């Protein structure tokens, strides 16, 4: 079992410090980037909502598309 490494991830303008396996770092960073990209997409298409709405929509998208 390998050592866990600390990584800082930003999702929806909030910082999260995670401890993950080194081989998972690229996947975690790509997934966080995808989430942030989808948040930006929803913000562009659905003006006037709050961040919780955007995150919820991304969660629904992720659950149904993936």
The 8 nearest C-alpha neighbors of each residue, nearest first, counted from 0:
[[1, 2, 20, 3, 21, 22, 19, 4],
 [2, 0, 3, 20, 21, 4, 22, 19],
 [1, 3, 4, 20, 0, 21, 19, 18],
 [4, 2, 20, 19, 18, 1, 21, 5],
 [3, 5, 18, 19, 21, 20, 2, 6],
 [4, 6, 18, 17, 19, 16, 3, 7],
 [7, 5, 17, 16, 18, 8, 4, 19],
 [6, 8, 16, 15, 17, 14, 9, 5],
 [7, 9, 15, 14, 16, 6, 10, 31],
 [10, 8, 14, 13, 12, 15, 11, 7],
 [9, 11, 13, 12, 35, 31, 8, 14],
 [10, 12, 13, 35, 9, 50, 38, 54],
 [13, 11, 10, 9, 14, 35, 50, 8],
 [14, 12, 9, 10, 11, 15, 8, 16],
 [15, 13, 9, 8, 10, 7, 16, 12],
 [16, 14, 8, 7, 9, 17, 13, 10],
 [15, 17, 7, 6, 8, 14, 5, 18],
 [18, 16, 6, 5, 19, 15, 7, 8],
 [17, 19, 5, 4, 3, 6, 16, 20],
 [18, 20, 3, 4, 17, 21, 5, 23],
 [19, 21, 3, 23, 22, 4, 2, 1],
 [22, 20, 23, 24, 4, 19, 3, 2],
 [21, 23, 20, 24, 25, 26, 19, 1],
 [24, 22, 20, 21, 26, 25, 27, 19],
 [25, 23, 27, 21, 26, 22, 28, 20],
 [24, 26, 28, 27, 23, 29, 22, 21],
 [25, 27, 29, 23, 28, 24, 30, 22],
 [28, 26, 30, 24, 29, 25, 23, 31],
 [27, 29, 31, 25, 30, 26, 24, 32],
 [30, 28, 32, 26, 31, 27, 25, 33],
 [29, 31, 33, 27, 32, 28, 26, 34],
 [32, 30, 34, 28, 33, 29, 27, 35],
 [33, 31, 29, 35, 30, 34, 36, 28],
 [32, 34, 30, 36, 31, 35, 29, 37],
 [35, 33, 31, 37, 32, 36, 30, 38],
 [34, 36, 38, 32, 37, 33, 10, 31],
 [37, 35, 33, 39, 38, 34, 32, 40],
 [36, 38, 40, 34, 39, 35, 41, 33],
 [39, 37, 35, 41, 40, 36, 53, 42],
 [38, 40, 42, 36, 37, 41, 43, 35],
 [41, 39, 37, 43, 38, 42, 36, 44],
 [40, 42, 44, 38, 43, 39, 45, 37],
 [43, 41, 39, 45, 40, 44, 46, 38],
 [44, 42, 40, 41, 45, 46, 39, 38],
 [43, 45, 41, 42, 46, 40, 39, 47],
 [46, 44, 42, 41, 43, 47, 48, 40],
 [47, 45, 42, 48, 44, 43, 41, 49],
 [46, 48, 45, 49, 42, 43, 44, 50],
 [47, 49, 46, 52, 45, 50, 53, 42],
 [48, 50, 52, 51, 53, 47, 46, 42],
 [51, 49, 53, 52, 54, 48, 11, 38],
 [50, 52, 54, 53, 49, 55, 48, 56],
 [53, 51, 55, 50, 49, 54, 48, 56],
 [54, 52, 50, 56, 55, 51, 38, 41],
 [53, 55, 57, 51, 56, 52, 58, 50],
 [56, 54, 58, 52, 53, 57, 51, 59],
 [55, 57, 59, 53, 58, 54, 60, 52],
 [58, 56, 60, 54, 59, 55, 61, 37],
 [59, 57, 55, 61, 56, 60, 54, 62],
 [58, 60, 56, 62, 57, 61, 55, 63],
 [61, 59, 57, 63, 58, 62, 64, 56],
 [60, 62, 58, 64, 59, 63, 65, 57],
 [63, 61, 59, 60, 65, 64, 58, 57],
 [62, 64, 60, 61, 65, 59, 58, 57],
 [65, 63, 61, 60, 62, 59, 58, 57],
 [64, 61, 63, 62, 60, 59, 58, 57]]
